[in-house]
Amino acid sequence: MNKKVLLSILLIGVMMFGIGMGTYAWFTSTATSQNNYFEAGELEITGPGANKVAENVVDVRNIYPGWEQQKTINIQNTGTIPFQFKVSATSNNNTLLYNGQHNIQVKVNGGEYVGINSFNNVSLGTIAAGGNKDVTFTFKLPTTADNNYQNLLDSFNFVFDATQIENNGTGWDTYALVKTIDSGQNATNAGLNRPHINYTVAGNQITFEFVNPTTGAYAFDYRVDGEAGTRGQWADTIIKGGELKDQEIGESYNLVNVPKGETRTVTVTAAEEVWAGLRLGPENDYYLDWIKFEVQ
């Protein structure tokens, strides 16, 4: 066969959602990337420089069965609460490129390829309020596509839906904080009646108990969704013992001062991750490396 297939792709570069706060119902938001053209053209192979190139789309040349290419877009959460989101594809023309046996294949963020007509309600995870996430689509035309796919033109809409993370209703995944990194010292401290952290997870919400049973004051710390820290007066101090020996105290995020013999309780909600640790107090040997939880 002396002909190749031309496939042209356009995805909007940035999609933005804003989800408002409320009381009685799950809040949702939708954005659509429209008219993403996939064009299969009849192309004679006559030598370099003779290939047709579609304009105003991703620069795609010499497309043929077996070709694949990626496109990355950035999704932004412009609202005030974290959300989970998903994507589906629809066709405007319903050609073989959409519903044929050898239709366009698409995968997202390194997942598995599926036919574009089956690309529905694909979960893309969560984004914190004010945050953003890159989403990478990969498209390909199967090697089994034959001459029936030449001269076809189709366009697809990619519909992004978002809702609150707490919404676990039909069509939405269940997300929860999962501990991924632990502090080896925390369990030891608890057993020896030293400063330690207890925690209870409920979905993407976590409640910390910062416990200080000693006769000295300690300052626990926690960090939510990668928030920026500050370098206090002790930031450059080198820790002299325990599991953090030879490290700097470093940046602080949300310090919780716990006087001797007392406990402080803090509840936080996360879209991506939460850290908790202990780096300030009289006994370096009691310090706790970051305990980390990720929304999964």
C-alpha positions, 0 to 999 in steps of 0.5 A: 500500500503506497498511502498513509493516513493523516491524523490531526489532534487538538486539545485545549491547553488549560481547563479550569474548574471552580466548585462552590461551597454549600450545604445540602448537595454535592457540588459539581463542575464541567468543562469541555474540550471541543472539536478535537479533529482527527482527520484521516486523509488520502496521502500519496507518498511522493518523497520528502516535503510532499506530506499534507499538514493540518493547520492550527492543531498539534503538528502531526506529519506522516501519520499511518496505522501504528502511529501514536502521539502524546498531548498534555494539558493542565487542569486547574482547580480555581475553586476553594475546595478540593475536587476529584475529576474524570474525563469522557470522550464523545464524537461529533461525526460518528465515523469509523474513527470513533465507532469502527472495529479499528478506531482511534485508541486513547490512554491517559497518564500511562494507563491502558489503551481503549477505543475512543468510543469506550473512553468514558468516566475515566478517573483522573484523581484529585486536585487541591483547591488552587492547585493544578495537575498535568493530564497526558493523553496518548493517541494512536491509530491501530496497525490493523486500520485499513483503507476504509479509514482513509479520507475520514474526518471526525471531531471529538469532545473531551468532557471533564467533570469534577465534584467534591472528594467526599462524593462517593456516589455512582460514577465517582471513585472513593478516595481515602488517605493511605499511609505511605511513609511511617516514622519508625520512632513514633511507635517506639515513643508511644510505647515508652510514654514519649511524645507521639502522634495518634491518627484516625483516617476517615476518607480524605480527612485525618484527625491527629492527636499530638500527645506530649506526656513528658515534662517538657514542651514540644512543637509538632508539625503538619503539612497539607497538599504541599503547602509552602513552609517557613524557615524559623529561627531554628531551621538551620540547627542540626539535629544531634540524635534519634532517627533525624540525626544530622538533618536540619530542623528545616522548614515549619508548616503548621506548628502545634505547640503542646505543653507538658502533659497535654494533647492537642487534636487537629483535623485536616482535609486533603486532596493529595497528601498530608505530612505530620512530624516532630522536630522541635523540643528539648530531646532530639532523640524523641523527634519524629520523621515525617509520617506521610499519607496520600489520597488514593 
